[in-house]
Amino acid sequence: MSSRLTKKSYIIYGLGVSYFMIDQIYNQWLSYYYLPPETEKNLVPLLKPQYLVLAFIFARIIDAISDPVVGFLSDNSKSRFGKRSIFMLVGGLPLGILTVMYFYPIKSSQMTTLIYLSVVGGLYFTAYTLVAAPYNALIPDLASNKEERLNLSTMQSTFRLIFTGVAMVLPGILISKLGVVNGVLNTEVGIRKTVILITILSVLGIYACIFFLKEKQLTQNRPKTESLGFMKSISHLKDKEIILYFLGYFFFFCGFNILRGDLTYYLSAVMQKDIKYLTVISVVLFGMAGLFFPITNKFGKKYSYKKILIVDMLLLIIGTFGLLFINKNNSIFAYLLFVICGTGLSGAAFIFPQAMLSEISAKLSETKKVSLEGFMFGIQGMFLKLAFLVQQVVQSTLLVVGNQNVQNGVKGATEVGVKVTLVVALALFGVSLFFYNLKKED
């Protein structure tokens, strides 16, 4: 790694992505908590699918607005804490509190639960944006060349994988341990205690990055750039290569979020395994991604990002397609397919999105003499949150396909529903591959 950024700086920066533990909790357990599968005996559905979709849409509208706004404000910040760190400082603690609040809803009626979920969701995403958009914009801020940007992206991806893995592996263990009340498993109690524990770890990582990275010191020698108005910043999005990148990114994460959000349902409804096996699936899927980080980083310095990204996408498509043919009788083959998917995720989901957008931001800074790093990552954050909305709409409406069993007026997820959502994910991966392929080489 570069001598300008020390190994310590890389590690401290990586700690800041601990908010991805919260992201994983949200993505994997929120829908499961409010709309559990019919095989889950300790939870009851809290909202009809259409109500769940309404709450998600409301929260995502607020989220879509806040991402570019926070990015723009961080580009123009003059805070003594550092123009990115000050936003993370403000957003970190509220993000943790609101994550826990998700799992303590008001249950007096479906309408009150809907209102509660919508309000908490809007506040949650505002806090999430205050942390995530400025944090990602630190890559082009801290780095002075392409190699440093790739190394920072790889370090972030490494810690992101570790934190995501923790948030995927631990719940399967903790829920069964912490949820035991009077000798009987209470899934709701287990989920709540697990969420609190993981959220505390997430917030600690965010503040460790803020206070020990010393952003102001590391960025003080950056070239001076012009401050732009909001509309002027938007005008820079008209570039064809930027549009192709964001389209490829958006459709990829629509598909990836569906795949990732389906894991708990896939385990329960398709493979028909106990929830503790979620740990095994998580280790296989994300462990393979992590094993390929050094290889992806090395290839990224030798070949164009685009070439490696296309290979990764093809692997992901092959693995996801294979999952459609798994059932409880041949579930052992699912692990091989998760290996294939995990290999593709190394670059497609982790390293290249941050590295590619950092190159775009750096090029704008060098050629146009403008600071748009925060704004660009804010736009990317907006597309990521919209991708989550697509995932939530798809899952909330399609997971119940084929279910004739109604509890409290609400249906649970089925095996057919899970596979239908995977077909949607496959289609989205294909669209993403189309746009990425149109983009020029690095």
N, C-alpha and C positions, 0 to 999 in steps of 0.2 A: 504494500500500500504506500501511498505518497507520503513523503517526509513532512509536508506542510501540515497535514492533518495527522495527529498522532494516533496510535492504536487506542489510547484511552478515549480520545475524542470520538472515534468510530463507535466504541462500545457504549459510551454514554448516550450518543445519538440513538443507537439501537434500542436502548432502554425505553425511550419515549414512545415507542410503538406498542407499549403495553396496553394501550387503549383497545387493541385488537382482541384482548380477552373479553372486554365488554361487548365488542362487535360480535364475537362468536356466541356469547351468551344470548344476545338479542336475536341473532340470525337462527340459532339452533333451538332455543328453548322457549321463545316468546309465543310463537304459533303453537308449539306443542302444549304449552301451558293453557292457552285460551281455547285451542281446538285439538284436544288429544285424540289419538287413534282409538278405534273401538276396542283394541286389545289392551288398552291401558285401564286397569280396574280401579286405580286410586285417584283418578282425576275425572272430572265431568266437564263437558264443553260449557264455556262461559258465554260465548257469543255465537250467533248465527254467522256463517261465512260472509254473508253480504254486509253485516254490521262490522265484522273484523276488517273487511276491505275498506269500508268508509273511514274507520279510524286510521288506517294506514295511509289512505289518500290524504286526509287532512294533515297528518303529521309530515308527509313528504312534500306537500305544497310549501309549508313553512320552511322545510329543509332545503328545497330547491332554491328558494329565495335567499336564504342565509349564506349558502356556500360561496357564490361569487362576491357577495357583499363583504363577508369577513375576509376573503382573500384580497380584495381590493383595499380594504382598510389596513390590513397588515403590510401591504406594499408601501403604504404611505405613513406608517407609524414611525414616531420618533422616540419611542419609550426608552428609558435608560436600562430597562431589563432586556432590551433587544426587541426588534419590531415583530418578531414571531413569538418569542417567549411570553410576552405580556398577555397575549390572547390565550395561550395554553394555561397560564396561571389563573386567569379568570374562569376558564371553562372546566378545568379538571375536576374540582370537588363537586360542582353541580352535576356533572356527567355521572359521577359515581352514585350520588343520592338518587337521581332520577332513574338510573338502571334498577336499583333496588325497589323503587316505588312501582315499577311495572308489575312486580309480582305480589303486590299487596292491593289489588283492585277492590273497589266498592262493588259488592255483589247483591245489593238489594233488589236490583232489576237489571235486565239487559240494557235498558236505556242509560241508567246511571253508570254501568260498566263501560258502555260505549263512550260516554262523555269523559269519564275518567281517563280511559285509554287514549283518547284523542288529545286531551290537554297535556297529559304527561308526555305523549309522543312528540308534540310540538316543541315543548321545552327541552326534551331529551336531545332532539336533533340540533337545536340551536347550540346547546352545550357541546355536543359532539363535533360540530363544525368549528367551534372556537378552538378546539384541540387539534383536529385532524388536518385541516387545510393549512394552517401556519406550520405545523410540524413537517408536512411533506415539502413545503416550499423551502425548508432549510437545506434541502439537497443542493439545488443550484446556488443558494446563498453561500454555503460553506465551501463548496468545491470550486476549484479554479481551472479544471480541465475535465475532459471526457472520462479519463480513467478514474479520477476521484469520484465523479458522479456515479459511475458504474459500481465502484467499491462501496459508496454510501448506500446505493440501492440494494446491493447484495447484503450489506450488514443489516440494513433495515429488514430485508426479506428473511434473513436468518433469525433475527429476534422475533419478527412477526410470526414466523413458523413456530418458534419455540412457544411463544405466548398463545398462539392459536391452538397448538397441540395441548398445552396445559389446560386451556378452556374446553377442549374436546375430550381429553382423556380423564381429567379429574372428576367431572360431574358424574360419569358412569360409576365411579367408585364412591364419591362423597355422598351422592343422593341415597344410595343404599345403606350407608353408614350413619349419616346425620339425620336421615328421615325416620329412623326407628323410634317409635313412641310406644312405651309399655310393651315392648317386644314385638310390635307390629309395624310394618313399613308404611309410612305416610308420605307419599311421593311429593305432595305439596310442601310439607315441612322440609323435606330433603332438598327440594329445588330452592326454596327460599334461603336456607342456611348456606347452600353452595354458592348461590348468587352473591350473597353478602361477602363471603370469604374471597371469591375471585375478584369482585369489584374493589375491595380494599387493596389487593395486590396491584391491580391495574392503576389505580390512582397514585400509589406510591411510585410506580415506574415513571409516570408522567412528570411528577414533581422532581424526581431525581434528575431527569433530563433537563428540566428548566433551571435548576439551581447549580448543576455541576458542569453543564456543557460550556457555559461562558460564550454565548452566541455573540455578544457585543464585541468581545475581544477577537474572535475568529473571523468576523466579517468587517472589521474596521478598515481594511485596506482594499475593499471592493471598489471598482471604478464607479464614479458618480453617474447616476442615471436620471432621466427626466421623470417627474411625477406627472401622471396623466389623470384626467377626469374619468369618471366611470364609463360614459358613453364612448370616449376615445379608446378606452381599454377594450371595450366590446368590439370596436372596429377591427382590431387585430385578429379576431376569430374568423375572418373571411378567407384566410389563406386555405387553399385546397388541401394541403398536407395536414394542416391542423384539423380540418373537418374530417378527413379520412381517419385520422388517428382516433378522434373522439367517438366516431361511429363504431369503429372496430372495438374500442374499449367498452363502450356502452353495451353492445350486443353480447360481447364475451361475458361480462360480469352479470348480465341478465341470466345467461345460461349457467354460469358457475355458481351463482347464489342459489339457483334452484337445485342444482346438484348437491351443494353443501347443505342447504336447508332440508333436503330429502333424506339425509343420512339416518337420522333417528327414525323416521317413518319407514325407510327402506329396511332397516334392521328389524323393526317390529312387525311390519305388515307383509313384507316380501320374504325375507330370510326367516322370519318368525323365531328370532333369537331373543334372549333376555337382554335387557338394556345394558348390562355390564359388558357385553360384547362390543359396545360402541367404542370402548377403549382400543380394542384390537383393530377395528376398522380405521380409526383415527390415526393410529401409529403407522399402519400400512400406507394409507393415502398420503399423509403429510410427511411421514418419514422418508418416503421415496422422493418427494419434492426436495426435502432438505439434503438428501444424499447427492442430488444433482446440482445443488447450488454452485459448488466449486467448478464443476464442469461447464455449467451455463455461463459463469463469470469468465472462465478461460476462453470459451468459444466467442463470447461477446466482445472480447478484445481482438479476436482474430478475424471474425466474420461479421457481417451486418446483423443487427438485431432482428431485422425482418426475416431473414432466412431461418434462423433458429426458432423464431416465434411461430412460423408456419408449421415447422416440424412438431413443435409442442402442441399446437392446435389439432393437428391430425391424430396424434396419440390420444388426446383427450376425447376426440370424437369416436375413435375406435373403442376405447374403454367404456364410454357411456353407452354406446350402441350395444355392447355385449351385456351390460347390466339389465337390458330389457328381457333377456332370455333366462334370467335366474329365477328360481323358485325355492321353496323350502327343501326340496329333494336334491338339488344340485348347488346349494348355497356355498359350498366350499370353493367353487370357481369364482365367486364374487371377489375373493381376496386377490386373485390374479388380475382381475379387471381393475381393481382399485390400485394395484401396482402400476398398471399402464397409465391410468388417469393421473396418478401422483407424479409420474415422470414428466408428463406434459405440463402439469401445474407449475413446475419449477420456474420456467421462464414466463409462461403466459399469464399466470396469476400473481406471481411474486416479483421477480426482478425487473422485467422489461417495462411494465407500465410506468413505474417511477423513473426508470432510466431514460425511456424515450421522451417523456414529457419534460424531464430535466434538460435534455438536449434541445428541445423546442424552445423552452424558456431561456436557456443560455444563448441560443442563436438570436432570439429577439433582443436580448440585452446587449449582445455584441454588435449587431447590425443596426438596430433602431435606437440604441442608447436609452432604452426604457426599462423600468422595473415592473415586470408582469408575472413574476414567479408565483406570488400568492394568488393572484387572480386566476392564472392558468390552473393551479392545483385546486382552486375553489370551483372552477368550471368542471374539472375532473371529479371533484367530490360531488357536485350536483348530479353528474351522470351516474356516479356510483350509487347515490341514494335513490335516483329514479330507477336504477337497475334493481335495487332492493324492493321498490314498490312493485315492479313487474313480477318479481319473485313472489311477493306476498299476495298479489292479486291472483296469480296463477295457482299457487298452492291453496289459497283459501277457497277458490272456486272449483278446482279440479281434483283435489285430494279425496273428496267425498264421492267421486264418481262410482256408481255401482252399489252404494250403501242404502239399504232399505230399513236399517235399524235407527230409530230416532230416539234420542234421550233429551228430555226437556226442550223439545222442539228443534234440536240441533243434531246433525249427523257427524260421525267420526270419519277418519281417513280409512281408505281401503287399499288393497294391493293393486287393483286396477287403477285407482286414482294416482298412486305413486308412479306407476309406469307411464301413465299419460303425461304427467308433469316432466318425466325424463325425456319423452319424445319432444316436448316443447323446448327443453334445454338443448337437445341435439340440433333442432332447427335454428336456434339462436346462435349456437357455435358456428354453424354453417354460414350464417349471415355475417358474423364477425370475421371469419376467415376471408370472405369475399372482400370486405373493406380493407382489411390489413394487407391483402395481396395487391390491392390497387395503389397502396402507399409506396412512395419511392424508397429506395434503400437509404440507410442512414446517411 
